[in-house]
Amino acid sequence: MKRLLDYAALQDRGIRYSKPHLWRLWTAGKFPKPVKISASRNAWIESDVDAWIESRIAKRDCEAA
């Protein structure tokens, strides 16, 4: 079963971007696309967010090497 993360859960994971900035990132393909859960609420699939975090760590490690 897939878990969904709301905006507050993203912030709990250290992703402290504003909602407009998250929108800019996902429309540019630089952050996972959210799932619409109601007319005014979005959520993100936890595994997508985890993969995004891992890719950021891998990018950092490659640049340091």
Backbone hydrogen bonds in HBPLUS format (Angstrom, degrees):
<---DONOR---> <-ACCEPTOR-->    atom                        ^
c    i                          cat <-CA-CA->   ^        H-A-AA   ^      H-
h    n   atom  resd res      DA  || num        DHA   H-A  angle D-A-AA Bond
n    s   type  num  typ     dist DA aas  dist angle  dist       angle   num
A0046-GLU N   A0003-ARG O   2.87 MM  43  5.54 175.9  1.88 157.0 157.5     1
A0005-LEU N   A0044-TRP O   2.70 MM  39  5.05 155.6  1.75 146.7 155.5     2
A0044-TRP N   A0005-LEU O   2.81 MM  39  5.05 156.8  1.86 140.0 146.5     3
A0009-ALA N   A0006-ASP O   3.06 MM   3  5.28 119.6  2.44 101.2 116.0     4
A0010-LEU N   A0006-ASP O   3.11 MM   4  6.53 145.9  2.23 150.5 160.4     5
A0011-GLN N   A0007-TYR O   3.19 MM   4  6.55 156.0  2.25 147.4 153.2     6
A0012-ASP N   A0008-ALA O   2.96 MM   4  6.28 147.2  2.07 143.9 153.6     7
A0013-ARG N   A0009-ALA O   3.16 MM   4  6.38 130.7  2.41 135.0 146.6     8
A0013-ARG N   A0010-LEU O   3.02 MM   3  5.13 135.0  2.23  98.1 110.9     9
A0015-ILE N   A0010-LEU O   3.00 MM   5  5.28 154.5  2.07 150.9 142.8    10
A0014-GLY N   A0011-GLN O   2.99 MM   3  5.07 159.3  2.03 108.5 112.3    11
A0022-LEU N   A0018-SER O   2.96 MM   4  6.27 158.4  2.01 154.2 160.2    12
A0023-TRP N   A0019-LYS O   3.02 MM   4  6.25 158.2  2.07 148.9 154.7    13
A0024-ARG N   A0020-PRO O   3.01 MM   4  6.32 154.9  2.07 144.7 150.9    14
A0025-LEU N   A0021-HIS O   2.91 MM   4  6.20 157.5  1.96 150.8 157.0    15
A0026-TRP N   A0022-LEU O   2.89 MM   4  6.18 170.0  1.90 160.9 162.0    16
A0027-THR N   A0023-TRP O   2.98 MM   4  6.05 155.2  2.04 148.2 155.2    17
A0028-ALA N   A0024-ARG O   3.11 MM   4  6.16 134.5  2.33 135.9 147.0    18
A0028-ALA N   A0025-LEU O   3.17 MM   3  5.16 130.7  2.43  94.7 108.0    19
A0030-LYS N   A0025-LEU O   2.78 MM   5  4.94 161.7  1.82 154.8 148.4    20
A0029-GLY N   A0026-TRP O   3.13 MM   3  4.86 157.4  2.19  96.0 102.6    21
A0035-VAL N   A0043-ALA O   2.59 MM   8  5.24 167.7  1.61 164.5 169.0    22
A0043-ALA N   A0035-VAL O   2.92 MM   8  5.24 143.6  2.06 141.6 153.2    23
A0037-ILE N   A0041-ARG O   2.98 MM   4  5.66 156.6  2.04 141.8 148.4    24
A0048-ASP N   A0045-ILE O   2.97 MM   3  5.35 124.3  2.29 107.7 122.2    25
A0049-VAL N   A0045-ILE O   3.10 MM   4  6.47 157.4  2.15 156.0 162.9    26
A0050-ASP N   A0046-GLU O   2.85 MM   4  6.11 161.5  1.88 155.0 160.7    27
A0051-ALA N   A0047-SER O   2.97 MM   4  6.07 156.1  2.03 140.8 146.9    28
A0052-TRP N   A0048-ASP O   2.97 MM   4  6.20 152.1  2.05 143.2 151.1    29
A0053-ILE N   A0049-VAL O   2.93 MM   4  6.22 159.5  1.97 153.1 158.0    30
A0054-GLU N   A0050-ASP O   2.95 MM   4  6.20 163.0  1.98 150.1 154.8    31
A0055-SER N   A0051-ALA O   2.89 MM   4  6.12 150.2  1.98 145.3 153.6    32
A0056-ARG N   A0052-TRP O   3.03 MM   4  6.32 148.9  2.13 146.1 154.2    33
A0057-ILE N   A0053-ILE O   3.03 MM   4  6.37 152.8  2.11 149.7 157.2    34
A0058-ALA N   A0054-GLU O   2.88 MM   4  6.12 160.5  1.92 149.9 155.3    35
A0059-LYS N   A0055-SER O   2.91 MM   4  6.05 154.8  1.98 143.0 149.8    36
A0060-ARG N   A0056-ARG O   3.05 MM   4  6.25 155.8  2.11 141.8 148.0    37
A0061-ASP N   A0057-ILE O   2.93 MM   4  6.21 159.1  1.97 151.0 156.8    38
A0062-CYS N   A0058-ALA O   2.92 MM   4  6.14 153.0  2.00 149.0 155.8    39
A0063-GLU N   A0059-LYS O   3.04 MM   4  6.22 155.0  2.10 147.1 153.5    40
A0064-ALA N   A0060-ARG O   3.04 MM   4  6.23 140.3  2.20 143.5 154.2    41
A0065-ALA N   A0061-ASP O   3.25 MM   4  6.38 133.5  2.48 136.3 146.7    42
